[in-house]
Amino acid sequence: MQRIYEPENLLEAEMLIGMLGSEGVQVHLVGRDLMGAMGDLPMQGLLGLAVADDQAEYARQLIAAYNDAQPLAGDEPESLPGTLIC
């Protein structure tokens, strides 16, 4: 297994796990069990997404596409132009 990405928080991790899973990539979330100890542990690098070696490159491509996503014209509210609202 390879650690391919460090999500900023548990919400992003769960979102990416769902997206990768829908594309047939099995993902293991490293560090989920440490979330209760956040007061004692540094936050950087606590969470990580790990996938099988043969799926690592494909998963990295999917995550890069996710991070590069832009809102479609007309999908954002007028009060927040250029903002992707999920």
Phi and psi in radians as a Rosetta constraint file:
Dihedral C 1 N 2 CA 2 C 2 CIRCULARHARMONIC -2.142 0.35
Dihedral N 2 CA 2 C 2 N 3 CIRCULARHARMONIC 2.399 0.35
Dihedral C 2 N 3 CA 3 C 3 CIRCULARHARMONIC -1.430 0.35
Dihedral N 3 CA 3 C 3 N 4 CIRCULARHARMONIC 2.042 0.35
Dihedral C 3 N 4 CA 4 C 4 CIRCULARHARMONIC -1.910 0.35
Dihedral N 4 CA 4 C 4 N 5 CIRCULARHARMONIC -0.290 0.35
Dihedral C 4 N 5 CA 5 C 5 CIRCULARHARMONIC -2.796 0.35
Dihedral N 5 CA 5 C 5 N 6 CIRCULARHARMONIC 2.534 0.35
Dihedral C 5 N 6 CA 6 C 6 CIRCULARHARMONIC -1.996 0.35
Dihedral N 6 CA 6 C 6 N 7 CIRCULARHARMONIC 1.777 0.35
Dihedral C 6 N 7 CA 7 C 7 CIRCULARHARMONIC -1.186 0.35
Dihedral N 7 CA 7 C 7 N 8 CIRCULARHARMONIC 2.684 0.35
Dihedral C 7 N 8 CA 8 C 8 CIRCULARHARMONIC -1.224 0.35
Dihedral N 8 CA 8 C 8 N 9 CIRCULARHARMONIC -0.546 0.35
Dihedral C 8 N 9 CA 9 C 9 CIRCULARHARMONIC -2.731 0.35
Dihedral N 9 CA 9 C 9 N 10 CIRCULARHARMONIC 3.089 0.35
Dihedral C 9 N 10 CA 10 C 10 CIRCULARHARMONIC -1.148 0.35
Dihedral N 10 CA 10 C 10 N 11 CIRCULARHARMONIC -0.615 0.35
Dihedral C 10 N 11 CA 11 C 11 CIRCULARHARMONIC -1.078 0.35
Dihedral N 11 CA 11 C 11 N 12 CIRCULARHARMONIC -0.835 0.35
Dihedral C 11 N 12 CA 12 C 12 CIRCULARHARMONIC -1.091 0.35
Dihedral N 12 CA 12 C 12 N 13 CIRCULARHARMONIC -0.697 0.35
Dihedral C 12 N 13 CA 13 C 13 CIRCULARHARMONIC -1.039 0.35
Dihedral N 13 CA 13 C 13 N 14 CIRCULARHARMONIC -0.837 0.35
Dihedral C 13 N 14 CA 14 C 14 CIRCULARHARMONIC -1.136 0.35
Dihedral N 14 CA 14 C 14 N 15 CIRCULARHARMONIC -0.660 0.35
Dihedral C 14 N 15 CA 15 C 15 CIRCULARHARMONIC -1.103 0.35
Dihedral N 15 CA 15 C 15 N 16 CIRCULARHARMONIC -0.790 0.35
Dihedral C 15 N 16 CA 16 C 16 CIRCULARHARMONIC -1.187 0.35
Dihedral N 16 CA 16 C 16 N 17 CIRCULARHARMONIC -0.646 0.35
Dihedral C 16 N 17 CA 17 C 17 CIRCULARHARMONIC -1.056 0.35
Dihedral N 17 CA 17 C 17 N 18 CIRCULARHARMONIC -0.748 0.35
Dihedral C 17 N 18 CA 18 C 18 CIRCULARHARMONIC -1.126 0.35
Dihedral N 18 CA 18 C 18 N 19 CIRCULARHARMONIC -0.772 0.35
Dihedral C 18 N 19 CA 19 C 19 CIRCULARHARMONIC -1.121 0.35
Dihedral N 19 CA 19 C 19 N 20 CIRCULARHARMONIC -0.811 0.35
Dihedral C 19 N 20 CA 20 C 20 CIRCULARHARMONIC -1.154 0.35
Dihedral N 20 CA 20 C 20 N 21 CIRCULARHARMONIC -0.688 0.35
Dihedral C 20 N 21 CA 21 C 21 CIRCULARHARMONIC -1.079 0.35
Dihedral N 21 CA 21 C 21 N 22 CIRCULARHARMONIC -0.655 0.35
Dihedral C 21 N 22 CA 22 C 22 CIRCULARHARMONIC -1.174 0.35
Dihedral N 22 CA 22 C 22 N 23 CIRCULARHARMONIC -0.314 0.35
Dihedral C 22 N 23 CA 23 C 23 CIRCULARHARMONIC -1.738 0.35
Dihedral N 23 CA 23 C 23 N 24 CIRCULARHARMONIC 0.151 0.35
Dihedral C 23 N 24 CA 24 C 24 CIRCULARHARMONIC 1.501 0.35
Dihedral N 24 CA 24 C 24 N 25 CIRCULARHARMONIC 0.233 0.35
Dihedral C 24 N 25 CA 25 C 25 CIRCULARHARMONIC -1.715 0.35
Dihedral N 25 CA 25 C 25 N 26 CIRCULARHARMONIC 2.156 0.35
Dihedral C 25 N 26 CA 26 C 26 CIRCULARHARMONIC -1.471 0.35
Dihedral N 26 CA 26 C 26 N 27 CIRCULARHARMONIC 2.223 0.35
Dihedral C 26 N 27 CA 27 C 27 CIRCULARHARMONIC -2.131 0.35
Dihedral N 27 CA 27 C 27 N 28 CIRCULARHARMONIC 2.456 0.35
Dihedral C 27 N 28 CA 28 C 28 CIRCULARHARMONIC -2.006 0.35
Dihedral N 28 CA 28 C 28 N 29 CIRCULARHARMONIC 2.252 0.35
Dihedral C 28 N 29 CA 29 C 29 CIRCULARHARMONIC -1.595 0.35
Dihedral N 29 CA 29 C 29 N 30 CIRCULARHARMONIC 1.932 0.35
Dihedral C 29 N 30 CA 30 C 30 CIRCULARHARMONIC -1.482 0.35
Dihedral N 30 CA 30 C 30 N 31 CIRCULARHARMONIC 2.303 0.35
Dihedral C 30 N 31 CA 31 C 31 CIRCULARHARMONIC 1.673 0.35
Dihedral N 31 CA 31 C 31 N 32 CIRCULARHARMONIC -0.029 0.35
Dihedral C 31 N 32 CA 32 C 32 CIRCULARHARMONIC -1.002 0.35
Dihedral N 32 CA 32 C 32 N 33 CIRCULARHARMONIC -0.691 0.35
Dihedral C 32 N 33 CA 33 C 33 CIRCULARHARMONIC -1.206 0.35
Dihedral N 33 CA 33 C 33 N 34 CIRCULARHARMONIC -0.276 0.35
Dihedral C 33 N 34 CA 34 C 34 CIRCULARHARMONIC -1.571 0.35
Dihedral N 34 CA 34 C 34 N 35 CIRCULARHARMONIC -0.080 0.35
Dihedral C 34 N 35 CA 35 C 35 CIRCULARHARMONIC -1.047 0.35
Dihedral N 35 CA 35 C 35 N 36 CIRCULARHARMONIC -0.549 0.35
Dihedral C 35 N 36 CA 36 C 36 CIRCULARHARMONIC -1.218 0.35
Dihedral N 36 CA 36 C 36 N 37 CIRCULARHARMONIC -0.305 0.35
Dihedral C 36 N 37 CA 37 C 37 CIRCULARHARMONIC -1.780 0.35
Dihedral N 37 CA 37 C 37 N 38 CIRCULARHARMONIC 0.358 0.35
Dihedral C 37 N 38 CA 38 C 38 CIRCULARHARMONIC -1.001 0.35
Dihedral N 38 CA 38 C 38 N 39 CIRCULARHARMONIC -0.530 0.35
Dihedral C 38 N 39 CA 39 C 39 CIRCULARHARMONIC -1.147 0.35
Dihedral N 39 CA 39 C 39 N 40 CIRCULARHARMONIC -0.420 0.35
Dihedral C 39 N 40 CA 40 C 40 CIRCULARHARMONIC -1.795 0.35
Dihedral N 40 CA 40 C 40 N 41 CIRCULARHARMONIC -0.261 0.35
Dihedral C 40 N 41 CA 41 C 41 CIRCULARHARMONIC -2.000 0.35
Dihedral N 41 CA 41 C 41 N 42 CIRCULARHARMONIC 2.620 0.35
Dihedral C 41 N 42 CA 42 C 42 CIRCULARHARMONIC -1.193 0.35
Dihedral N 42 CA 42 C 42 N 43 CIRCULARHARMONIC 2.503 0.35
Dihedral C 42 N 43 CA 43 C 43 CIRCULARHARMONIC -1.304 0.35
Dihedral N 43 CA 43 C 43 N 44 CIRCULARHARMONIC -0.617 0.35
Dihedral C 43 N 44 CA 44 C 44 CIRCULARHARMONIC -1.119 0.35
Dihedral N 44 CA 44 C 44 N 45 CIRCULARHARMONIC 2.260 0.35
Dihedral C 44 N 45 CA 45 C 45 CIRCULARHARMONIC 1.353 0.35
Dihedral N 45 CA 45 C 45 N 46 CIRCULARHARMONIC 0.119 0.35
Dihedral C 45 N 46 CA 46 C 46 CIRCULARHARMONIC -1.224 0.35
Dihedral N 46 CA 46 C 46 N 47 CIRCULARHARMONIC -0.783 0.35
Dihedral C 46 N 47 CA 47 C 47 CIRCULARHARMONIC -1.723 0.35
Dihedral N 47 CA 47 C 47 N 48 CIRCULARHARMONIC 2.576 0.35
Dihedral C 47 N 48 CA 48 C 48 CIRCULARHARMONIC -2.708 0.35
Dihedral N 48 CA 48 C 48 N 49 CIRCULARHARMONIC 2.552 0.35
Dihedral C 48 N 49 CA 49 C 49 CIRCULARHARMONIC -1.739 0.35
Dihedral N 49 CA 49 C 49 N 50 CIRCULARHARMONIC 2.256 0.35
Dihedral C 49 N 50 CA 50 C 50 CIRCULARHARMONIC -2.148 0.35
Dihedral N 50 CA 50 C 50 N 51 CIRCULARHARMONIC 2.427 0.35
Dihedral C 50 N 51 CA 51 C 51 CIRCULARHARMONIC -2.328 0.35
Dihedral N 51 CA 51 C 51 N 52 CIRCULARHARMONIC 2.904 0.35
Dihedral C 51 N 52 CA 52 C 52 CIRCULARHARMONIC -1.075 0.35
Dihedral N 52 CA 52 C 52 N 53 CIRCULARHARMONIC 2.605 0.35
Dihedral C 52 N 53 CA 53 C 53 CIRCULARHARMONIC -0.936 0.35
Dihedral N 53 CA 53 C 53 N 54 CIRCULARHARMONIC -0.717 0.35
Dihedral C 53 N 54 CA 54 C 54 CIRCULARHARMONIC -1.295 0.35
Dihedral N 54 CA 54 C 54 N 55 CIRCULARHARMONIC -0.187 0.35
Dihedral C 54 N 55 CA 55 C 55 CIRCULARHARMONIC -1.881 0.35
Dihedral N 55 CA 55 C 55 N 56 CIRCULARHARMONIC -0.030 0.35
Dihedral C 55 N 56 CA 56 C 56 CIRCULARHARMONIC -1.074 0.35
Dihedral N 56 CA 56 C 56 N 57 CIRCULARHARMONIC -0.841 0.35
Dihedral C 56 N 57 CA 57 C 57 CIRCULARHARMONIC -1.141 0.35
Dihedral N 57 CA 57 C 57 N 58 CIRCULARHARMONIC -0.750 0.35
Dihedral C 57 N 58 CA 58 C 58 CIRCULARHARMONIC -1.084 0.35
Dihedral N 58 CA 58 C 58 N 59 CIRCULARHARMONIC -0.753 0.35
Dihedral C 58 N 59 CA 59 C 59 CIRCULARHARMONIC -1.111 0.35
Dihedral N 59 CA 59 C 59 N 60 CIRCULARHARMONIC -0.703 0.35
Dihedral C 59 N 60 CA 60 C 60 CIRCULARHARMONIC -1.089 0.35
Dihedral N 60 CA 60 C 60 N 61 CIRCULARHARMONIC -0.703 0.35
Dihedral C 60 N 61 CA 61 C 61 CIRCULARHARMONIC -1.112 0.35
Dihedral N 61 CA 61 C 61 N 62 CIRCULARHARMONIC -0.745 0.35
Dihedral C 61 N 62 CA 62 C 62 CIRCULARHARMONIC -1.117 0.35
Dihedral N 62 CA 62 C 62 N 63 CIRCULARHARMONIC -0.729 0.35
Dihedral C 62 N 63 CA 63 C 63 CIRCULARHARMONIC -1.174 0.35
Dihedral N 63 CA 63 C 63 N 64 CIRCULARHARMONIC -0.688 0.35
Dihedral C 63 N 64 CA 64 C 64 CIRCULARHARMONIC -1.083 0.35
Dihedral N 64 CA 64 C 64 N 65 CIRCULARHARMONIC -0.737 0.35
Dihedral C 64 N 65 CA 65 C 65 CIRCULARHARMONIC -1.125 0.35
Dihedral N 65 CA 65 C 65 N 66 CIRCULARHARMONIC -0.691 0.35
Dihedral C 65 N 66 CA 66 C 66 CIRCULARHARMONIC -1.079 0.35
Dihedral N 66 CA 66 C 66 N 67 CIRCULARHARMONIC -0.795 0.35
Dihedral C 66 N 67 CA 67 C 67 CIRCULARHARMONIC -1.217 0.35
Dihedral N 67 CA 67 C 67 N 68 CIRCULARHARMONIC -0.453 0.35
Dihedral C 67 N 68 CA 68 C 68 CIRCULARHARMONIC -1.565 0.35
Dihedral N 68 CA 68 C 68 N 69 CIRCULARHARMONIC -0.039 0.35
Dihedral C 68 N 69 CA 69 C 69 CIRCULARHARMONIC -1.052 0.35
Dihedral N 69 CA 69 C 69 N 70 CIRCULARHARMONIC 2.437 0.35
Dihedral C 69 N 70 CA 70 C 70 CIRCULARHARMONIC -2.119 0.35
Dihedral N 70 CA 70 C 70 N 71 CIRCULARHARMONIC 2.624 0.35
Dihedral C 70 N 71 CA 71 C 71 CIRCULARHARMONIC -1.179 0.35
Dihedral N 71 CA 71 C 71 N 72 CIRCULARHARMONIC 2.552 0.35
Dihedral C 71 N 72 CA 72 C 72 CIRCULARHARMONIC -1.293 0.35
Dihedral N 72 CA 72 C 72 N 73 CIRCULARHARMONIC 2.529 0.35
Dihedral C 72 N 73 CA 73 C 73 CIRCULARHARMONIC -1.007 0.35
Dihedral N 73 CA 73 C 73 N 74 CIRCULARHARMONIC 2.274 0.35
Dihedral C 73 N 74 CA 74 C 74 CIRCULARHARMONIC 1.604 0.35
Dihedral N 74 CA 74 C 74 N 75 CIRCULARHARMONIC -0.209 0.35
Dihedral C 74 N 75 CA 75 C 75 CIRCULARHARMONIC -1.462 0.35
Dihedral N 75 CA 75 C 75 N 76 CIRCULARHARMONIC -0.353 0.35
Dihedral C 75 N 76 CA 76 C 76 CIRCULARHARMONIC -1.545 0.35
Dihedral N 76 CA 76 C 76 N 77 CIRCULARHARMONIC 2.627 0.35
Dihedral C 76 N 77 CA 77 C 77 CIRCULARHARMONIC -1.187 0.35
Dihedral N 77 CA 77 C 77 N 78 CIRCULARHARMONIC 2.620 0.35
Dihedral C 77 N 78 CA 78 C 78 CIRCULARHARMONIC -1.041 0.35
Dihedral N 78 CA 78 C 78 N 79 CIRCULARHARMONIC -0.530 0.35
Dihedral C 78 N 79 CA 79 C 79 CIRCULARHARMONIC -1.313 0.35
Dihedral N 79 CA 79 C 79 N 80 CIRCULARHARMONIC -0.265 0.35
Dihedral C 79 N 80 CA 80 C 80 CIRCULARHARMONIC -2.327 0.35
Dihedral N 80 CA 80 C 80 N 81 CIRCULARHARMONIC 1.120 0.35
Dihedral C 80 N 81 CA 81 C 81 CIRCULARHARMONIC -1.095 0.35
Dihedral N 81 CA 81 C 81 N 82 CIRCULARHARMONIC 2.441 0.35
Dihedral C 81 N 82 CA 82 C 82 CIRCULARHARMONIC 1.368 0.35
Dihedral N 82 CA 82 C 82 N 83 CIRCULARHARMONIC 0.149 0.35
Dihedral C 82 N 83 CA 83 C 83 CIRCULARHARMONIC -1.898 0.35
Dihedral N 83 CA 83 C 83 N 84 CIRCULARHARMONIC 2.281 0.35
Dihedral C 83 N 84 CA 84 C 84 CIRCULARHARMONIC -1.495 0.35
Dihedral N 84 CA 84 C 84 N 85 CIRCULARHARMONIC 2.050 0.35
Dihedral C 84 N 85 CA 85 C 85 CIRCULARHARMONIC -1.849 0.35
Dihedral N 85 CA 85 C 85 N 86 CIRCULARHARMONIC 2.118 0.35
